[in-house]
Amino acid sequence: MIRIPAIALVLFTGAGGQSIEVNSKHVVALRTPSKVPGSANYFGPGINCLINTVDGKFHAVTEDCVAVRTKLEDRP
């Protein structure tokens, strides 16, 4: 019998409305981007959470970090 490993991808929304799939097993940190009053959001309008992954990259998503954590915890 051949076993195929399962990948737990979770779907999020990027700044331009594009779909971003993140492997839940590779997430190492969630961070809310700092928003200084009177300055533009460096990551673009609507970005509410940065998802850091094991390869050192991050994904800027429109969902807030509480919603991201909930989606990630719901995956096996």
C-alpha positions as CSV (number, residue, x, y, z in Angstrom):
1,M,0.0,0.0,0.0
2,I,1.3,3.5,-0.9
3,R,0.8,6.2,1.7
4,I,0.6,9.8,0.6
5,P,1.3,12.4,3.3
6,A,-1.4,14.9,3.9
7,I,-0.7,18.6,3.7
8,A,-2.9,20.8,5.8
9,L,-3.3,23.9,3.6
10,V,-5.4,26.8,5.0
11,L,-6.8,29.5,2.7
12,F,-6.4,33.2,3.5
13,T,-6.9,36.4,1.6
14,G,-4.0,38.7,0.5
15,A,-4.0,42.5,0.0
16,G,-5.3,42.4,-3.6
17,G,-8.0,39.8,-2.8
18,Q,-5.8,36.9,-4.0
19,S,-6.0,33.6,-2.3
20,I,-3.1,32.5,-0.2
21,E,-2.7,28.9,0.8
22,V,-0.5,28.3,3.9
23,N,0.7,25.0,5.2
24,S,-0.5,25.1,8.8
25,K,2.4,22.9,9.9
26,H,4.9,25.5,8.7
27,V,3.6,28.5,10.6
28,V,6.0,29.7,13.4
29,A,4.5,33.1,14.3
30,L,1.6,35.5,13.8
31,R,2.1,39.3,14.1
32,T,-0.2,42.2,13.8
33,P,1.5,44.9,11.7
34,S,2.3,48.1,13.7
35,K,0.0,50.9,12.7
36,V,1.4,54.3,13.7
37,P,-1.4,57.0,13.8
38,G,-1.0,59.4,10.9
39,S,1.2,57.1,8.8
40,A,0.4,54.8,5.9
41,N,0.3,51.0,6.6
42,Y,3.5,49.7,5.1
43,F,1.9,46.4,4.0
44,G,-1.0,48.1,2.2
45,P,-4.6,48.8,3.1
46,G,-6.5,46.0,4.8
47,I,-3.5,44.0,6.0
48,N,-4.3,42.8,9.5
49,C,-1.9,39.9,10.1
50,L,1.5,38.7,9.1
51,I,2.0,34.9,9.0
52,N,5.7,33.9,9.5
53,T,6.7,30.5,8.2
54,V,9.7,28.1,8.9
55,D,11.5,29.2,5.7
56,G,11.8,32.8,7.0
57,K,9.1,34.2,4.7
58,F,5.8,35.9,5.6
59,H,2.4,36.3,4.2
60,A,0.4,39.5,4.7
61,V,-3.3,38.7,5.0
62,T,-6.5,40.6,5.5
63,E,-7.8,38.4,8.3
64,D,-6.9,39.5,11.8
65,C,-4.5,37.3,13.8
66,V,-7.3,35.9,16.0
67,A,-9.2,34.6,12.9
68,V,-5.9,33.3,11.5
69,R,-5.1,31.4,14.7
70,T,-8.6,30.0,14.8
71,K,-8.4,28.7,11.2
72,L,-4.9,27.2,11.9
73,E,-6.1,25.4,15.1
74,D,-9.1,23.9,13.3
75,R,-6.8,22.0,11.0
76,P,-5.6,18.5,12.1
